[in-house]
């Protein structure tokens, strides 16, 4: 199952959610702007800081989608290449 970290105001996050729902992909959506979600996001960010990209202004690229693949964590950010990441 995938974990999707998003913000309610993020249009790319909404695109990713729609794509995953349309293709019946199971995922847990975590609102990184909520009190619960920010704690989960901080943990992921702390553990994978070197793998999480920022744009030219220093903003973290959202959505962030995580998956476990044969015990290896895979991280995808943004919507470009998302279909390939999801295998659809």
C-alpha positions as CSV (number, residue, x, y, z in Angstrom):
1,X,0.0,0.0,0.0
2,X,1.1,3.5,-0.7
3,X,1.3,6.5,1.6
4,X,0.6,9.9,0.0
5,X,1.7,13.0,1.9
6,X,-0.3,16.0,0.7
7,X,-1.7,19.4,1.6
8,X,-5.3,20.4,1.1
9,X,-4.3,23.5,-1.0
10,X,-1.9,21.5,-3.3
11,X,-3.3,21.1,-6.8
12,X,-0.7,18.4,-7.7
13,X,-1.8,16.5,-4.6
14,X,-5.4,16.5,-5.8
15,X,-4.2,15.2,-9.2
16,X,-2.3,12.4,-7.6
17,X,-5.3,11.4,-5.4
18,X,-7.6,11.4,-8.5
19,X,-5.2,9.3,-10.5
20,X,-4.8,6.7,-7.7
21,X,-8.5,6.5,-7.1
22,X,-9.3,6.3,-10.8
23,X,-6.9,3.3,-11.1
24,X,-8.2,1.6,-7.9
25,X,-4.8,1.9,-6.2
26,X,-4.9,1.5,-2.4
27,X,-3.3,4.3,-0.5
28,X,-3.3,6.1,2.8
29,X,-3.6,9.9,2.4
30,X,-1.8,11.9,5.0
31,X,-2.5,15.6,5.3
32,X,0.9,17.1,6.1
33,X,-0.9,20.2,7.3
34,X,-2.8,18.5,10.1
35,X,-1.4,17.9,13.6
36,X,-1.3,14.1,13.1
37,X,0.0,14.4,9.6
38,X,2.8,16.8,10.4
39,X,4.2,14.5,13.0
40,X,4.2,11.6,10.5
41,X,5.7,13.8,7.8
42,X,8.5,15.0,10.1
43,X,9.4,11.4,10.9
44,X,9.6,10.6,7.2
45,X,11.5,13.8,6.4
46,X,14.0,13.2,9.2
47,X,14.7,9.7,8.1
48,X,14.9,10.5,4.3
49,X,16.0,14.1,4.2
50,X,18.7,13.4,1.5
51,X,16.1,11.8,-0.8
52,X,13.4,14.4,-0.5
53,X,13.6,17.1,-3.2
54,X,13.0,20.8,-3.0
55,X,12.2,23.2,-5.8
56,X,14.2,26.3,-6.7
57,X,12.6,28.3,-3.9
58,X,13.4,25.7,-1.3
59,X,9.9,24.4,-1.0
60,X,9.4,20.6,-0.6
61,X,7.9,19.1,-3.7
62,X,4.4,17.6,-3.1
63,X,2.8,15.2,-3.2
64,X,5.2,12.7,-1.7
65,X,4.3,9.1,-2.3
66,X,6.0,6.3,-0.5
67,X,5.9,2.5,-1.1
68,X,7.7,-0.5,0.2
69,X,9.0,-2.7,-2.6
70,X,10.6,-6.0,-1.5
71,X,11.6,-4.3,1.8
72,X,13.0,-1.2,0.0
73,X,11.4,2.2,0.5
74,X,10.6,4.0,-2.8
75,X,9.9,7.7,-2.8
76,X,8.2,9.7,-5.6
77,X,7.5,13.4,-5.5
78,X,5.2,15.5,-7.7
79,X,3.0,14.2,-10.5
80,X,5.6,13.9,-13.3
81,X,6.4,10.2,-13.8
82,X,3.8,9.2,-11.2
83,X,2.0,6.7,-13.6
84,X,5.4,4.9,-14.1
85,X,6.1,4.9,-10.4
86,X,2.6,3.4,-9.7
87,X,3.0,0.8,-12.6
88,X,0.0,2.0,-14.5
